[in-house]
């Protein structure tokens, strides 16, 4: 079993969407899942739910600011 200590602080898919896009509408969640599929952002699926490391969201946001 994976512990949260191994993954670091985690955000649910909805919380990650709110941090990345400002809302967690269905379209935003689908956008997050597409980013995960394209390996633009790493995430871990636990059961039926996706979780993203808080540091990964920060990394993505920092990279988005420089482009």
Residue pairs with C-beta under 8 A, 6 or more apart in sequence:
2 44
2 46
4 10
7 44
7 51
7 53
8 53
8 54
8 55
9 53
9 54
9 55
10 44
10 51
10 52
10 53
10 54
11 19
11 51
11 52
11 53
11 54
11 57
12 49
12 50
12 51
13 24
13 29
13 32
13 33
13 43
13 49
13 50
13 51
13 52
14 24
14 29
15 24
16 32
16 43
16 50
16 51
16 52
16 57
17 23
17 24
17 25
17 28
17 29
17 31
17 32
18 24
19 57
19 61
20 28
20 32
20 57
20 60
20 61
21 28
21 31
21 32
32 41
32 43
32 50
32 52
33 50
35 41
36 42
36 43
36 50
40 60
41 52
41 56
41 57
41 60
42 52
42 53
42 56
43 50
43 51
43 52
43 56
44 50
44 51
44 52
45 51
